[in-house]
Amino acid sequence: MTAAGTPIAVVTGASSGIGAATARGLAAAGYRVVLTARRKDRIEALAAEITEAGHQATAYPLDVTDRAAVDEFATAFRTIGVLVNNAGGALGADPIATGDPDDWRQMYETNVIGSLNVTQALLPALEASGDGTVVILSSTAGHATYEGGGGYVAAKNGARVLAETLRLEIVGRPVRVIEIAPGMVKTDEFATTRFRGDTEKAAKVYAGVAEPLSAEDVADTITWAVTRPSHVNIDLLVVRPRAQASNTKVHRDL
């Protein structure tokens, strides 16, 4: 899967947004990136772009909630330097009283079980590298709740706990566990997907915020954390735009 001496970085949810930006960042930092997502055309195009830029990239279509497919994917690797668990997302913004259990279930499956599947499957290869890193993309939603966010908050709390518990359980082994918790990030798809294609509702999320975080801001944060010296572990890094003081307090010029 890789040239001798070139560490591999697996990025899930690499077809757009933070995942795609992270793949570009890690490739530029010297990793051979393996791009996974369900949308084959997107990750193949990104792999071609990264290769044309003089870096190494491979596309591998994968649904992280399909454990059999994840286990098959894992057989391709003897060692891995980095795993970035980025696949996730939000669905709906309904209050608890009317929230759709299917939305909650899907968010938990993708944000938590998907990360669990890939981490379990690739942990032996990460440890075999002698210097592995697991990154969990949680969210500030995993650290403080807000109205209309119950399902997403619950899922991101699960992702946070996954990172915290794994770090406790593998201490002393050559694998770091990093949690990156972004606040307000404006990407092409996150809010639009949450509101099922309603672009007007999606736009209101960022209304009046001059500079929300970009996917590249978060990718830069991930790449920085991953490329610290091996003995340095960034347990948790919360990153927000300057205009956001908390999940419920945002400065808007309206």
KEVEX-308234 format. One record per residue (C-alpha): residue number from 1; x, y, z. Coordinates in pm, 1 decimal, padded with zeros to 6 digits. Layout:
REM residues N
+-----+----------+----------+----------+
!   n !        u !        v !        w !
+-----+----------+----------+----------+
! NUM !        X !        Y !        Z !
...
+-----+----------+----------+----------+
REM end
This chain:
REM residues 254
+-----+----------+----------+----------+
!   n !        u !        v !        w !
+-----+----------+----------+----------+
!   1 !  00000.0 !  00000.0 !  00000.0 !
!   2 !  00293.5 !  00237.8 !  00044.0 !
!   3 !  00649.1 !  00308.2 ! -00053.6 !
!   4 !  00909.0 !  00201.5 !  00201.9 !
!   5 !  00946.0 !  00458.2 !  00475.1 !
!   6 !  00634.9 !  00658.1 !  00385.4 !
!   7 !  00380.9 !  00649.0 !  00668.9 !
!   8 !  00015.7 !  00589.3 !  00584.4 !
!   9 ! -00266.1 !  00812.7 !  00706.4 !
!  10 ! -00622.9 !  00684.4 !  00671.5 !
!  11 ! -00890.2 !  00953.9 !  00660.7 !
!  12 ! -01256.5 !  00857.7 !  00683.8 !
!  13 ! -01528.3 !  01080.2 !  00541.5 !
!  14 ! -01271.7 !  01220.4 !  00297.2 !
!  15 ! -01513.6 !  01303.3 !  00015.4 !
!  16 ! -01570.9 !  01665.3 !  00123.6 !
!  17 ! -01527.7 !  01929.0 !  00392.1 !
!  18 ! -01293.4 !  01864.0 !  00682.9 !
!  19 ! -01205.3 !  01514.4 !  00563.9 !
!  20 ! -01094.8 !  01627.7 !  00218.9 !
!  21 ! -00900.7 !  01922.9 !  00361.0 !
!  22 ! -00730.7 !  01695.4 !  00615.1 !
!  23 ! -00628.2 !  01454.4 !  00342.2 !
!  24 ! -00464.0 !  01740.7 !  00153.3 !
!  25 ! -00290.8 !  01862.9 !  00468.5 !
!  26 ! -00152.5 !  01523.4 !  00569.6 !
!  27 ! -00039.2 !  01451.4 !  00214.5 !
!  28 !  00153.1 !  01778.9 !  00209.9 !
!  29 !  00305.5 !  01680.4 !  00546.3 !
!  30 !  00454.9 !  01367.7 !  00390.6 !
!  31 !  00195.1 !  01097.3 !  00449.5 !
!  32 !  00052.5 !  00865.0 !  00190.8 !
!  33 ! -00315.5 !  00927.5 !  00243.4 !
!  34 ! -00581.3 !  00661.8 !  00205.6 !
!  35 ! -00913.2 !  00831.2 !  00138.5 !
!  36 ! -01229.1 !  00653.6 !  00245.5 !
!  37 ! -01592.5 !  00755.8 !  00199.0 !
!  38 ! -01906.8 !  00619.2 !  00038.3 !
!  39 ! -01887.1 !  00850.2 ! -00263.6 !
!  40 ! -01635.5 !  00679.1 ! -00489.0 !
!  41 ! -01625.2 !  00952.3 ! -00751.7 !
!  42 ! -01540.9 !  01221.1 ! -00494.9 !
!  43 ! -01250.1 !  01039.9 ! -00331.8 !
!  44 ! -01109.6 !  00923.2 ! -00664.8 !
!  45 ! -01108.5 !  01283.2 ! -00787.6 !
!  46 ! -00939.5 !  01397.2 ! -00467.0 !
!  47 ! -00679.1 !  01120.3 ! -00489.7 !
!  48 ! -00601.6 !  01231.0 ! -00845.9 !
!  49 ! -00570.3 !  01593.4 ! -00732.9 !
!  50 ! -00329.7 !  01501.9 ! -00452.3 !
!  51 ! -00123.7 !  01281.6 ! -00682.6 !
!  52 ! -00100.5 !  01556.1 ! -00943.4 !
!  53 !  00033.6 !  01784.2 ! -00669.0 !
!  54 !  00324.4 !  01543.3 ! -00623.3 !
!  55 !  00198.5 !  01357.8 ! -00316.7 !
!  56 !  00069.8 !  01004.1 ! -00258.2 !
!  57 ! -00296.8 !  00914.1 ! -00231.0 !
!  58 ! -00523.3 !  00613.2 ! -00272.2 !
!  59 ! -00904.2 !  00610.5 ! -00283.1 !
!  60 ! -01096.1 !  00328.5 ! -00114.6 !
!  61 ! -01478.6 !  00342.6 ! -00114.0 !
!  62 ! -01601.6 !  00248.2 !  00233.4 !
!  63 ! -01907.1 !  00276.3 !  00454.9 !
!  64 ! -01768.7 !  00289.9 !  00809.1 !
!  65 ! -02095.0 !  00150.8 !  00951.1 !
!  66 ! -02047.4 ! -00173.2 !  00752.5 !
!  67 ! -01827.1 ! -00377.7 !  00984.9 !
!  68 ! -01758.3 ! -00655.0 !  00734.1 !
!  69 ! -01639.9 ! -00399.6 !  00477.6 !
!  70 ! -01424.0 ! -00225.8 !  00738.6 !
!  71 ! -01263.3 ! -00554.4 !  00841.6 !
!  72 ! -01188.0 ! -00633.9 !  00477.4 !
!  73 ! -01036.9 ! -00287.0 !  00433.2 !
!  74 ! -00810.6 ! -00346.1 !  00733.4 !
!  75 ! -00652.4 ! -00654.6 !  00575.6 !
!  76 ! -00470.6 ! -00427.3 !  00328.4 !
!  77 ! -00244.4 ! -00284.6 !  00599.8 !
!  78 !  00046.9 ! -00414.3 !  00803.8 !
!  79 !  00121.4 ! -00078.8 !  00959.9 !
!  80 ! -00050.8 !  00260.2 !  00966.4 !
!  81 !  00084.9 !  00585.1 !  01103.4 !
!  82 ! -00237.9 !  00781.6 !  01145.8 !
!  83 ! -00611.7 !  00718.9 !  01152.3 !
!  84 ! -00839.6 !  01021.5 !  01131.7 !
!  85 ! -01195.5 !  00928.9 !  01229.5 !
!  86 ! -01377.2 !  01211.8 !  01054.9 !
!  87 ! -01687.1 !  01042.5 !  00909.6 !
!  88 ! -01995.4 !  01174.3 !  01086.3 !
!  89 ! -02248.6 !  01451.7 !  01058.7 !
!  90 ! -02574.7 !  01585.9 !  01193.7 !
!  91 ! -02937.1 !  01525.6 !  01097.2 !
!  92 ! -03220.4 !  01755.6 !  01201.9 !
!  93 ! -03253.3 !  02018.5 !  01474.4 !
!  94 ! -03576.7 !  01910.1 !  01635.2 !
!  95 ! -03643.2 !  01928.3 !  02009.3 !
!  96 ! -03640.8 !  01608.4 !  02211.0 !
!  97 ! -04021.9 !  01595.7 !  02212.6 !
!  98 ! -04046.1 !  01560.6 !  01834.6 !
!  99 ! -03704.5 !  01433.2 !  01730.8 !
! 100 ! -03692.9 !  01141.0 !  01487.9 !
! 101 ! -03541.3 !  00829.9 !  01650.6 !
! 102 ! -03415.4 !  00720.6 !  01308.9 !
! 103 ! -03209.5 !  01041.7 !  01286.7 !
! 104 ! -03064.6 !  00977.0 !  01631.3 !
! 105 ! -02985.2 !  00619.4 !  01536.4 !
! 106 ! -02814.1 !  00718.8 !  01211.6 !
! 107 ! -02606.0 !  00988.1 !  01381.9 !
! 108 ! -02493.2 !  00745.5 !  01651.1 !
! 109 ! -02412.7 !  00475.2 !  01397.3 !
! 110 ! -02195.8 !  00707.0 !  01188.3 !
! 111 ! -02030.9 !  00925.9 !  01452.3 !
! 112 ! -01972.6 !  00658.4 !  01716.9 !
! 113 ! -02008.5 !  00305.1 !  01581.8 !
! 114 ! -01835.4 !  00399.5 !  01257.2 !
! 115 ! -01537.1 !  00536.1 !  01450.0 !
! 116 ! -01541.2 !  00230.0 !  01674.9 !
! 117 ! -01543.6 ! -00005.1 !  01374.7 !
! 118 ! -01248.2 !  00156.7 !  01201.4 !
! 119 ! -01047.1 !  00208.3 !  01520.0 !
! 120 ! -01090.0 ! -00153.1 !  01630.7 !
! 121 ! -01004.2 ! -00285.8 !  01285.6 !
! 122 ! -00693.3 ! -00070.5 !  01237.4 !
! 123 ! -00557.0 ! -00058.4 !  01592.4 !
! 124 ! -00323.2 ! -00357.8 !  01539.6 !
! 125 ! -00170.2 ! -00188.3 !  01233.4 !
! 126 ! -00137.9 !  00141.0 !  01421.5 !
! 127 !  00039.7 ! -00032.6 !  01706.6 !
! 128 !  00259.4 ! -00229.6 !  01466.9 !
! 129 !  00392.0 !  00097.0 !  01324.8 !
! 130 !  00558.3 !  00167.0 !  01659.2 !
! 131 !  00430.9 !  00526.3 !  01644.4 !
! 132 !  00059.4 !  00537.4 !  01567.7 !
! 133 ! -00195.7 !  00813.2 !  01615.3 !
! 134 ! -00574.3 !  00788.6 !  01636.0 !
! 135 ! -00762.9 !  01114.0 !  01581.0 !
! 136 ! -01128.5 !  01139.8 !  01681.4 !
! 137 ! -01321.5 !  01434.1 !  01534.3 !
! 138 ! -01577.0 !  01516.0 !  01798.3 !
! 139 ! -01730.8 !  01861.7 !  01830.0 !
! 140 ! -01794.0 !  02131.3 !  02084.9 !
! 141 ! -02138.9 !  01965.7 !  02079.8 !
! 142 ! -01972.5 !  01678.6 !  02264.1 !
! 143 ! -01877.2 !  01912.4 !  02548.0 !
! 144 ! -02188.9 !  02128.9 !  02592.3 !
! 145 ! -02547.0 !  02083.8 !  02481.8 !
! 146 ! -02783.3 !  02325.3 !  02308.4 !
! 147 ! -03153.6 !  02332.0 !  02224.7 !
! 148 ! -03244.4 !  02139.8 !  01913.1 !
! 149 ! -02915.9 !  01951.6 !  01917.1 !
! 150 ! -02999.7 !  01653.6 !  02138.4 !
! 151 ! -02930.9 !  01377.3 !  01888.8 !
! 152 ! -02608.5 !  01527.9 !  01756.0 !
! 153 ! -02491.1 !  01621.4 !  02105.6 !
! 154 ! -02553.0 !  01265.6 !  02222.8 !
! 155 ! -02357.4 !  01122.9 !  01928.6 !
! 156 ! -02062.9 !  01359.3 !  01973.0 !
! 157 ! -02057.8 !  01286.0 !  02345.4 !
! 158 ! -02018.6 !  00923.7 !  02242.5 !
! 159 ! -01724.8 !  01013.8 !  02018.7 !
! 160 ! -01564.5 !  01211.8 !  02302.1 !
! 161 ! -01601.0 !  00920.9 !  02543.8 !
! 162 ! -01458.0 !  00682.6 !  02284.8 !
! 163 ! -01143.1 !  00895.1 !  02265.5 !
! 164 ! -01110.0 !  00939.9 !  02642.2 !
! 165 ! -01162.3 !  00571.8 !  02719.9 !
! 166 ! -00933.5 !  00444.2 !  02445.5 !
! 167 ! -00653.9 !  00671.0 !  02571.3 !
! 168 ! -00688.3 !  00519.2 !  02919.2 !
! 169 ! -00699.3 !  00163.3 !  02791.0 !
! 170 ! -00393.8 !  00174.1 !  02562.7 !
! 171 ! -00161.7 !  00394.0 !  02768.8 !
! 172 !  00189.3 !  00249.9 !  02752.0 !
! 173 !  00139.5 !  00126.6 !  02396.3 !
! 174 !  00287.7 !  00320.7 !  02100.5 !
! 175 ! -00037.9 !  00485.0 !  01992.3 !
! 176 ! -00153.2 !  00837.9 !  02074.4 !
! 177 ! -00522.3 !  00930.9 !  02094.8 !
! 178 ! -00613.3 !  01287.2 !  01996.3 !
! 179 ! -00955.7 !  01447.0 !  02014.7 !
! 180 ! -01023.5 !  01754.2 !  01801.0 !
! 181 ! -01346.5 !  01936.0 !  01889.9 !
! 182 ! -01440.0 !  02205.5 !  01635.5 !
! 183 ! -01703.3 !  02468.6 !  01696.4 !
! 184 ! -01877.3 !  02656.4 !  01415.2 !
! 185 ! -01731.0 !  02537.8 !  01084.8 !
! 186 ! -01876.8 !  02649.5 !  00752.9 !
! 187 ! -01842.2 !  02380.6 !  00488.2 !
! 188 ! -02030.4 !  02311.8 !  00166.1 !
! 189 ! -02238.8 !  02031.0 !  00310.9 !
! 190 ! -02264.6 !  02010.2 !  00691.4 !
! 191 ! -02558.7 !  02245.1 !  00758.6 !
! 192 ! -02726.5 !  02168.1 !  00425.7 !
! 193 ! -02723.4 !  01797.4 !  00507.9 !
! 194 ! -02850.2 !  01864.4 !  00858.3 !
! 195 ! -03149.3 !  02050.9 !  00717.9 !
! 196 ! -03208.0 !  01797.1 !  00438.7 !
! 197 ! -03112.4 !  02028.3 !  00154.2 !
! 198 ! -03287.2 !  02340.5 !  00284.6 !
! 199 ! -03024.2 !  02598.7 !  00190.8 !
! 200 ! -03215.9 !  02883.9 !  00352.0 !
! 201 ! -03211.6 !  02716.2 !  00693.3 !
! 202 ! -02847.6 !  02619.9 !  00642.9 !
! 203 ! -02750.5 !  02980.3 !  00564.5 !
! 204 ! -02911.5 !  03102.7 !  00888.5 !
! 205 ! -02663.4 !  02898.9 !  01090.6 !
! 206 ! -02384.3 !  03129.4 !  00974.8 !
! 207 ! -02584.5 !  03451.1 !  00927.6 !
! 208 ! -02390.6 !  03756.0 !  01040.9 !
! 209 ! -02078.5 !  03559.2 !  01136.7 !
! 210 ! -01800.4 !  03722.1 !  00938.4 !
! 211 ! -01549.4 !  03442.9 !  00973.6 !
! 212 ! -01667.0 !  03100.5 !  01088.0 !
! 213 ! -01402.0 !  02832.5 !  01079.8 !
! 214 ! -01328.9 !  02674.7 !  00742.6 !
! 215 ! -01255.8 !  02309.4 !  00670.7 !
! 216 ! -00896.8 !  02413.3 !  00609.4 !
! 217 ! -00872.8 !  02570.6 !  00957.0 !
! 218 ! -00971.9 !  02241.6 !  01118.3 !
! 219 ! -00748.5 !  02039.4 !  00885.4 !
! 220 ! -00454.1 !  02261.8 !  00977.9 !
! 221 ! -00528.7 !  02196.2 !  01345.0 !
! 222 ! -00541.9 !  01819.3 !  01287.8 !
! 223 ! -00219.4 !  01818.3 !  01086.6 !
! 224 ! -00043.7 !  02023.6 !  01355.2 !
! 225 ! -00155.4 !  01787.6 !  01632.5 !
! 226 ! -00057.4 !  01476.8 !  01437.5 !
! 227 !  00288.5 !  01609.1 !  01350.2 !
! 228 !  00395.7 !  01691.0 !  01707.5 !
! 229 !  00691.3 !  01485.7 !  01838.4 !
! 230 !  00594.2 !  01129.0 !  01922.2 !
! 231 !  00608.1 !  01182.8 !  02298.4 !
! 232 !  00366.2 !  01478.9 !  02277.1 !
! 233 ! -00003.9 !  01391.9 !  02290.0 !
! 234 ! -00265.5 !  01659.7 !  02228.0 !
! 235 ! -00537.7 !  01496.6 !  02436.7 !
! 236 ! -00806.6 !  01749.4 !  02346.4 !
! 237 ! -00802.6 !  02058.6 !  02129.6 !
! 238 ! -01114.4 !  02274.8 !  02112.6 !
! 239 ! -01111.1 !  02515.0 !  01817.5 !
! 240 ! -01372.4 !  02783.1 !  01756.2 !
! 241 ! -01392.9 !  03099.1 !  01547.8 !
! 242 ! -01322.3 !  03417.7 !  01742.5 !
! 243 ! -01689.2 !  03515.1 !  01706.9 !
! 244 ! -01806.9 !  03207.8 !  01898.1 !
! 245 ! -01772.9 !  03205.1 !  02276.4 !
! 246 ! -01984.7 !  02891.8 !  02329.4 !
! 247 ! -02234.8 !  02674.0 !  02146.7 !
! 248 ! -02506.8 !  02923.8 !  02232.9 !
! 249 ! -02321.6 !  03257.1 !  02228.9 !
! 250 ! -02210.3 !  03380.1 !  01887.3 !
! 251 ! -02144.0 !  03738.8 !  01778.3 !
! 252 ! -02340.0 !  03822.8 !  01465.5 !
! 253 ! -02332.0 !  04149.2 !  01269.0 !
! 254 ! -02698.2 !  04164.8 !  01165.8 !
+-----+----------+----------+----------+
REM end
